[in-house]
């Protein structure tokens, strides 16, 4: 079934929380490597830490991975030839292999109590020695030890670390060597019968025929123990590739302190999955010979190479992610963005929960108008304030508008505009708006900024903003729709502003 030269990689998250940037990048690099090589991607759930693992996190991890555009060929949800794919369902295998290691003399029973171990560790540290296991039980007679265990004495199982340095090759870090002096004989099975990470990961990777272990470099120091385990179990050692740490802008390890770090966070912000994928691919990898930064998932599959992954830490640059996101938002078909943007407006109380066809058509125009001004979709409702929130007092009094109000032609321009725009009850069309503005120009002699800024401030509260011929139909049509918050028409805005200035010209 398994072609022996076939690349097989795995992503092995622990369901103890949300999928965050570091793990998502690990998943991505595994996936790119597998897809490029025509290999197999395995998803394995590492839930031996029963206290911290939760089923709901497993569901979310799978959702987040799928949302990013990743898929897998074997895993807890799709099955496969080397399952089960959840460690809690594989305990019998771990016990079986541990007993084999004992039988073959590569592991031994350890009866040391927690207190003894802690005391020993503290002493070693105080004497500036590596805090490795004393080896107290290493020389016990195996038959005697078995008897003690059979009579009910609590016993853990420890691996015998070999008496020679442990070496392995890492695709990112090159040749790595650890002196056996600094590697403790690791516990593989606790006296409670619960197996330990370094051990289960080896049993699983070997039995799942994993050829390349690609993971975060926080696991680099675990690798000598794992290599020793492969050797003791008589199994081939896979290739390793340890990916660099991801740092925040302050060069500290990226954490919640730096703001959004989970995939769910980015999704909520309105980052598109292909933007996130593109950005994560650049964390520690760069294409050969070039400064190119924009890659679609298909292009990444072609270009990616583990050989070009750098061992130095990668700094997470939120602005660059947003920049890429802006690019992908602009590239997306409008219908996709409308669909993704709608919930943000519903949540902000600007659209009804189930907008009808008319409202949807109108909403399309809003999205088209505002999309060029955002780099994530969550910003849209705020940018839409000029449509949904008209504040005459702010228009009249905001310090930003002071220059406009002080300009000599402003009042004249606005009076003319109000009169002409108000002379017809029909909604203002962009064409009629143009005609009116031409007339205002002729009547007042104002042109350019002195003509347009007063009108802009009067209608939107700000002297900068989107083009009028797109904005005006949105205001006019919006005022006729049944919306949770009324949208004021051009005329309503003018009325509000003019009544306001008449009623209280000097109000603040
Ligand atoms: N479950 C481990 C983690 O989430 C992954 C271990 C591995 O990739 O070897 O860090």
Boltz pocket constraint, residues with backbone or C-beta under 6 A from the ligand:
constraints:
  - pocket:
      binder: B
      contacts: [[A, 10], [A, 12], [A, 13], [A, 14], [A, 46], [A, 201], [A, 214], [A, 215], [A, 216], [A, 219]]
      max_distance: 6.0
